[in-house]
Each structure stands twice: as C-alpha cells, then as structure tokens.
Amino acid sequence: MTAAKRAAPARDFDVAVIGGGPGGSSAATALARRGRRVLVLERERFPRFHIGESQLSWINEVLQALGAHEAVAGAGFIEKWGATFRAPDAAADQYADFEAAVETPTPRTFQVLRERFDEILLRHAGRCGATVLEAHRFVEAVFDADGVTLRYADAGGAEQSVRVGVVVDASGRAGVLAKRFGRHEVDPVLRNIAVHAQYEGIPRERGRRAGDIRVFTRPDMGWLWLIPLSDTVTSVGAVIPQAVHRREARATAEESLAHYLTDTPAAAPLLTGARRVSAARFDADYSYLATRMAGDRWVAVGDAAAFLDPIFSTGVLLAMQGGLDAAEAIDEGLRGGDVGAGAFVGYERLVRRRYHHFRRFVVGFYDPAFRELWFVRPRRLVGVYRAVVSVLAGNWRPSAVTRVRIRVFFALVALRRFLHVRARRRSRRVPGDSTTTETSRPAAPSRARS
C-alpha cells in the first residue's frame, strides 16, 4: 500500500483550493456539491478587476454542471452570439456565428465584467458549502504520507494552519505548486504582449450582433479586440508580437495603447469619438504549459496549469472545465483512498489534450495562410465553416465527422502556405528563361588532370 493510500487521520478539510478565480471556484463548487469539505483561500477581496471578459458558448454546459447558470444568466451581462474578424485593409471580414456552430447546444453566451462574474462564481461556491476566506494569503504547504499541513495568513499577517487531504493550485500565473514541483514552459511560438483599457463612445452593430466581440487584424500579425461590457462601456485591447512591441512601445501603457489603436486603420472609424474611462494595463500575453500539473495530493487548474493566447477567448472555459475535471478526479481519489500522482494522470492528459486542441487554431491565426483562408473561403466549403466555428464556440470534443472537416480546413491552409512559399521562391529568381537560370549556377569542376 502506497503512502497516499494509508488511512488518514481526522482533517479539517478534505480539499483546500488556493485561489478563488473561475478555475478555483469551479473546483470548489463541484467538490462541495459532492459533499466534500472544501476551504478556498483567496488573497484578494472580491470584487476585483480581471481581464478576460468574452466567453464561449460551451461555458453554458459548465455553468449548468455547477448549478450556476441561472445566477450568471440573470446578472444582466451583454449577450454574445459570435465574433467578427476584420482584415487589416477592412476589405474583408468573417463572422463566426455561434448559431451555425455544429454540436453547440446553447449558442448564446455572455460578455462579462469579470469582477462581477468571478464574484458570482465565488459566492456560489460558498452557498454550495465551501468555506471561502477572502484576503487570506497562502503561505506554505507541507506534504506528508497522511495529508497536507497548509499555512495561510490573513490581511493582518496572522498565520493559521489546517490539515487537508488534497490541495488545488488555482493561484493563476503565480502557480505556487506548479512552479514548486515544476515550471511554466513558455510556448516558443505564441509570444505577445497585451495592453488594454475601457472606453466609451464606440459605436456598435445593430440587433443581435451588437454584443459580439470584434477583432481587427494587423499586418504585423497583431490584433485589436473590442468587447462590449455594458450599454456604454467597451473593453479595448491590442495584442502585439513582443518583437514589434520592443520596437514600437511608448513610455506608458496609455501611450502604447493609443499608438496601436491609431496604427490599425481598419478600426480607426470606430475610435474617432472614443473616450478612455479607465487606466490602461499591460499583460505579458505569452502562452505556457506547466511541466507538471499534478502530484501526490495536489492538482493545478486554470492559469496555474496552462495559459493560452486569448485570440479565441478560451481562457475562462479552459479554467472552469479544468476545475470540473479536477474535482471529479479528486473526489474519485478520495473515495478510493488513493490521491497519489497516479490518480491524476488522466486529468493531466485531458488538460494537455484540450490545450493543444485549441492551440492549433491559435497558432494558425498568426499564420498568414490561415488568416487568408479564414477571410475568403470557409462559407464556400460544405460543413467546414460550421466545424471551424464550433471550435471557436468552445467545442473541445468534436465528433469524428467534425474532426474530418477540421482536417480539411487545415489541409487547405497547408496548401495555401505551400503555394505562398513557391511564389516567393519564383519571385527571387533572376528574370529570364531557363537558360539564364542554368548559366547562373557555378560550373562543375573539371576532371582533367594536368
């Protein structure tokens, strides 16, 4: 019998969750609804600002599983039915209509003020039975064969310790356990920065599309977002490659954001009357995966486990779905008396597979061939448009038919990329006939001997 399988003495809580964001609150709620004693430690006091307002359709199923859908749907958030992508020259756009997305039970989703959304989820965890301590900072976790001694401090610095069976690291990018037992491995391809603020005075589409996110692409492979948060306020942000930002950054976040907005002509007509109503903020918008997402008596969820570039708004969905999956694995492990690392292998495999499923699309978005195909062809390809949009709506477990159609889309992207490469090679050749090309090659060395 392994150490993790030994009978544990009495504990204060079955599970402690470090962090009360969407991933942590989802794990806490799911465990509390299973009858587990759960402690949530949140270092801030809610509500608090957080970026990541635009949600995906598939989050509805997560909210239903948590019993929180009614509370979120009744909070008065802006309804979102899709996303509009605009080409740099404004000559073309593509609308991702979630109602056309296959395998998407509830197309409508929301643009949320994260301070309100996160607070709703955290309060719901408390109503479900979790003990929620705000303004309480995690200090240390000492693991042994029978459990975990967790130390934390209140706002005044006074420390306390409790005994728990399992710890959930939902501490966001801090990754207090993910970085203790491993590291965050930065994606070598997706290296961007984000700078953002809230504005008033930005006109919107009419009708159902008034609440949708609008994405404006840039020739440097960056992009802007416009997300309606209320009847008057819009979240505006620029995601810029780090190499470009190093060259073009201004002295302050406000000046940098203003520069990137002005430097995106397709968005200019919408921003002429805009008034910034909040401070601008920078985010290191890189993507990463934790080298370890679980171990003996601990599991990482949300940004502690992984962070993916926000172009398709997957962050909150990935965090909350991960919270559900972690809760299921923990509950099963506690029931079976085994919460060693082996109990969470399936959970970690699932998180990684889901991350790479969406990463393929995210990386593709920064490929000119992907962007060109997305802007000019998907609706002409039978079934392909609806399959691609289903992923953009959050479909992380597509059917076999949908997977085939997605492969067709990426095969066409690869073909377009190949044609681009061949065209560039031709353009580098010296003008003239084939004889000119042949004579430009170095002469073969003579085999004659003197």
ZAMARGU-4260 file (C-alpha; in steps of 0.2 Angstrom, whole numbers, plus 5000, padded with zeros to 4 digits):
<rodrens>
0) 5000/5000/5000 | 5007/5017/4995 | 5009/5031/5007 | 4995/5041/4998 | 4983/5025/5001
5) 4986/5025/5020 | 4971/5029/5031 | 4971/5047/5035 | 4968/5054/5052 | 4955/5067/5055
10) 4957/5083/5044 | 4950/5100/5045 | 4945/5099/5026 | 4945/5086/5013 | 4952/5099/5000
15) 4960/5116/5000 | 4959/5127/4985 | 4972/5141/4983 | 4964/5155/4973 | 4945/5159/4970
20) 4945/5163/4952 | 4934/5154/4939 | 4945/5138/4940 | 4947/5138/4959 | 4928/5142/4962
25) 4923/5129/4949 | 4933/5115/4958 | 4927/5121/4975 | 4909/5121/4970 | 4910/5104/4961
30) 4918/5096/4976 | 4906/5104/4989 | 4891/5098/4979 | 4899/5081/4980 | 4898/5083/4999
35) 4917/5087/5002 | 4923/5099/5015 | 4932/5112/5005 | 4942/5128/5010 | 4945/5142/4997
40) 4959/5154/5001 | 4958/5170/4990 | 4972/5183/4993 | 4961/5197/4987 | 4944/5203/4992
45) 4931/5202/4978 | 4925/5210/4968 | 4942/5214/4959 | 4947/5218/4942 | 4952/5205/4930
50) 4954/5204/4911 | 4946/5190/4901 | 4928/5196/4898 | 4922/5187/4882 | 4915/5170/4885
55) 4912/5155/4873 | 4896/5146/4871 | 4902/5129/4878 | 4904/5138/4895 | 4885/5136/4897
60) 4887/5117/4900 | 4900/5120/4913 | 4889/5133/4922 | 4874/5120/4921 | 4885/5107/4929
65) 4890/5119/4943 | 4872/5124/4946 | 4877/5142/4942 | 4869/5145/4925 | 4854/5154/4932
70) 4864/5166/4943 | 4875/5171/4928 | 4861/5172/4915 | 4851/5183/4927 | 4866/5195/4930
75) 4862/5207/4916 | 4878/5203/4906 | 4879/5208/4887 | 4873/5194/4876 | 4886/5187/4864
80) 4881/5177/4849 | 4898/5177/4839 | 4913/5186/4834 | 4918/5197/4819 | 4935/5196/4812
85) 4941/5211/4801 | 4956/5210/4788 | 4969/5224/4790 | 4963/5233/4775 | 4945/5232/4780
90) 4941/5225/4763 | 4935/5208/4770 | 4928/5202/4786 | 4922/5185/4793 | 4908/5182/4805
95) 4909/5167/4817 | 4891/5164/4820 | 4889/5153/4835 | 4871/5148/4830 | 4879/5140/4814
100) 4891/5130/4825 | 4888/5111/4825 | 4887/5102/4841 | 4884/5118/4851 | 4869/5115/4862
105) 4867/5134/4868 | 4874/5146/4855 | 4871/5162/4866 | 4884/5166/4879 | 4890/5182/4888
110) 4902/5197/4888 | 4905/5198/4907 | 4913/5211/4919 | 4925/5199/4927 | 4924/5207/4943
115) 4905/5203/4944 | 4907/5186/4935 | 4920/5180/4946 | 4912/5186/4962 | 4896/5177/4957
120) 4905/5161/4955 | 4915/5163/4971 | 4899/5167/4981 | 4890/5152/4973 | 4904/5141/4979
125) 4901/5147/4997 | 4882/5144/4995 | 4886/5126/4990 | 4895/5123/5006 | 4913/5128/5003
130) 4922/5139/5016 | 4928/5154/5007 | 4941/5165/5016 | 4945/5181/5006 | 4960/5192/5009
135) 4969/5177/5015 | 4986/5173/5008 | 4993/5155/5005 | 5010/5153/5014 | 5016/5135/5014
140) 5010/5118/5011 | 5019/5103/5019 | 5015/5086/5012 | 5017/5070/5021 | 5010/5052/5020
145) 4994/5056/5028 | 4989/5073/5021 | 4995/5091/5019 | 4998/5104/5033 | 4993/5121/5025
150) 4998/5138/5032 | 4990/5154/5027 | 4989/5172/5033 | 4975/5184/5035 | 4976/5203/5030
155) 4984/5207/5046 | 4998/5194/5044 | 4992/5182/5057 | 4995/5164/5052 | 4985/5149/5054
160) 4987/5131/5049 | 4975/5117/5044 | 4976/5099/5039 | 4969/5094/5022 | 4969/5079/5011
165) 4972/5087/4994 | 4977/5104/4988 | 4971/5113/4972 | 4983/5125/4965 | 4971/5138/4957
170) 4983/5153/4960 | 4984/5159/4942 | 5000/5163/4934 | 5009/5163/4951 | 5007/5144/4950
175) 5013/5141/4968 | 5013/5122/4967 | 5015/5120/4949 | 5031/5130/4950 | 5037/5122/4966
180) 5036/5105/4958 | 5040/5110/4940 | 5039/5126/4929 | 5029/5135/4917 | 5036/5131/4900
185) 5033/5146/4888 | 5027/5142/4871 | 5040/5147/4859 | 5028/5152/4845 | 5015/5162/4855
190) 5025/5177/4862 | 5014/5193/4863 | 5010/5207/4874 | 4993/5214/4878 | 4989/5232/4883
195) 4971/5237/4886 | 4958/5249/4894 | 4940/5253/4894 | 4932/5266/4883 | 4915/5274/4880
200) 4909/5282/4864 | 4912/5267/4852 | 4898/5263/4840 | 4891/5245/4839 | 4882/5234/4827
205) 4864/5234/4827 | 4852/5220/4833 | 4859/5203/4839 | 4877/5207/4834 | 4878/5222/4845
210) 4885/5212/4859 | 4898/5202/4849 | 4917/5204/4850 | 4925/5212/4835 | 4943/5208/4831
215) 4954/5219/4819 | 4969/5210/4812 | 4985/5219/4809 | 4999/5216/4795 | 5012/5213/4809
220) 5001/5198/4815 | 4994/5208/4830 | 4976/5212/4833 | 4964/5223/4842 | 4949/5217/4852
225) 4933/5227/4855 | 4921/5219/4868 | 4905/5227/4874 | 4904/5227/4893 | 4888/5237/4896
230) 4877/5248/4886 | 4891/5262/4886 | 4907/5254/4890 | 4918/5244/4879 | 4934/5234/4883
235) 4948/5239/4870 | 4964/5230/4869 | 4979/5227/4857 | 4989/5211/4857 | 5006/5214/4849
240) 5020/5202/4845 | 5034/5205/4858 | 5047/5209/4844 | 5035/5223/4837 | 5032/5230/4854
245) 5051/5231/4859 | 5052/5242/4843 | 5036/5252/4845 | 5032/5253/4863 | 5029/5271/4870
250) 5033/5277/4888 | 5017/5272/4896 | 5003/5259/4894 | 4991/5273/4889 | 5003/5280/4876
255) 5007/5262/4869 | 4988/5258/4868 | 4984/5274/4859 | 4998/5271/4847 | 4992/5254/4842
260) 4974/5259/4840 | 4980/5274/4829 | 4991/5262/4819 | 4976/5250/4815 | 4967/5259/4801
265) 4953/5246/4799 | 4947/5251/4817 | 4950/5270/4816 | 4932/5274/4810 | 4925/5266/4826
270) 4938/5275/4838 | 4936/5293/4832 | 4924/5298/4846 | 4931/5285/4859 | 4935/5291/4877
275) 4946/5281/4888 | 4937/5279/4905 | 4950/5268/4914 | 4968/5266/4916 | 4977/5256/4903
280) 4986/5240/4909 | 4999/5229/4902 | 4999/5210/4902 | 5013/5198/4897 | 5002/5189/4885
285) 5013/5174/4882 | 5006/5156/4882 | 5013/5141/4893 | 5010/5124/4899 | 5016/5118/4916
290) 5028/5104/4915 | 5019/5096/4930 | 5000/5098/4933 | 4998/5086/4947 | 5007/5076/4960
295) 5004/5067/4977 | 4990/5076/4985 | 4990/5091/4973 | 4982/5097/4957 | 4984/5113/4947
300) 4969/5121/4937 | 4966/5136/4927 | 4981/5148/4923 | 4992/5138/4936 | 4991/5124/4924
305) 4991/5132/4907 | 4988/5149/4899 | 4984/5151/4880 | 4984/5166/4870 | 4967/5174/4871
310) 4963/5177/4852 | 4948/5164/4853 | 4943/5168/4871 | 4946/5151/4878 | 4954/5156/4895
315) 4939/5155/4907 | 4931/5140/4898 | 4948/5130/4900 | 4950/5135/4918 | 4932/5131/4923
320) 4931/5115/4913 | 4948/5110/4921 | 4940/5114/4938 | 4926/5102/4935 | 4938/5088/4929
325) 4950/5091/4944 | 4935/5089/4956 | 4930/5073/4948 | 4947/5066/4949 | 4950/5072/4967
330) 4933/5065/4973 | 4936/5048/4965 | 4953/5048/4973 | 4947/5052/4990 | 4933/5039/4988
335) 4946/5025/4983 | 4959/5031/4996 | 4972/5035/4983 | 4976/5053/4980 | 4994/5050/4974
340) 5001/5057/4957 | 4994/5041/4948 | 4976/5046/4952 | 4978/5062/4942 | 4986/5055/4926
345) 4970/5055/4917 | 4966/5073/4922 | 4983/5080/4916 | 4982/5071/4900 | 4965/5078/4897
350) 4970/5096/4901 | 4985/5094/4889 | 4974/5087/4875 | 4962/5101/4877 | 4975/5114/4877
355) 4983/5108/4861 | 4966/5106/4853 | 4964/5125/4854 | 4982/5129/4852 | 4982/5123/4834
360) 4969/5136/4830 | 4978/5149/4840 | 4994/5146/4831 | 4985/5145/4815 | 4978/5163/4817
365) 4996/5170/4817 | 4999/5161/4800 | 4995/5172/4785 | 4989/5157/4776 | 4976/5153/4789
370) 4970/5171/4790 | 4968/5172/4771 | 4958/5156/4770 | 4948/5161/4785 | 4943/5178/4777
375) 4939/5172/4759 | 4934/5153/4759 | 4926/5144/4774 | 4907/5148/4769 | 4910/5140/4752
380) 4916/5124/4759 | 4902/5112/4764 | 4902/5109/4783 | 4919/5116/4785 | 4914/5133/4791
385) 4902/5126/4804 | 4915/5114/4810 | 4928/5128/4812 | 4916/5139/4821 | 4911/5125/4833
390) 4929/5125/4839 | 4928/5144/4841 | 4912/5142/4851 | 4922/5131/4863 | 4919/5113/4856
395) 4934/5104/4864 | 4927/5086/4860 | 4921/5087/4842 | 4913/5072/4834 | 4923/5061/4821
400) 4914/5070/4806 | 4918/5087/4813 | 4936/5082/4816 | 4937/5077/4797 | 4931/5093/4792
405) 4943/5102/4803 | 4957/5092/4795 | 4951/5098/4778 | 4952/5116/4783 | 4970/5114/4789
410) 4975/5104/4774 | 4969/5119/4764 | 4979/5130/4775 | 4994/5120/4772 | 4991/5120/4753
415) 4990/5139/4753 | 5006/5140/4763 | 5015/5129/4751 | 5009/5140/4736 | 5015/5156/4745
420) 5032/5148/4748 | 5033/5143/4730 | 5028/5160/4724 | 5041/5168/4735 | 5054/5157/4728
425) 5049/5161/4710 | 5050/5180/4714 | 5068/5178/4720 | 5074/5171/4703 | 5083/5181/4690
430) 5070/5186/4677 | 5073/5177/4660 | 5072/5160/4653 | 5078/5143/4660 | 5095/5146/4651
435) 5098/5161/4661 | 5094/5151/4677 | 5105/5137/4672 | 5120/5148/4667 | 5119/5156/4684
440) 5124/5140/4693 | 5143/5138/4697 | 5152/5127/4684 | 5156/5109/4688 | 5174/5106/4692
445) 5184/5099/4678 | 5190/5081/4680 | 5205/5084/4668 | 5222/5082/4676 | 5237/5092/4670
</rodrens>
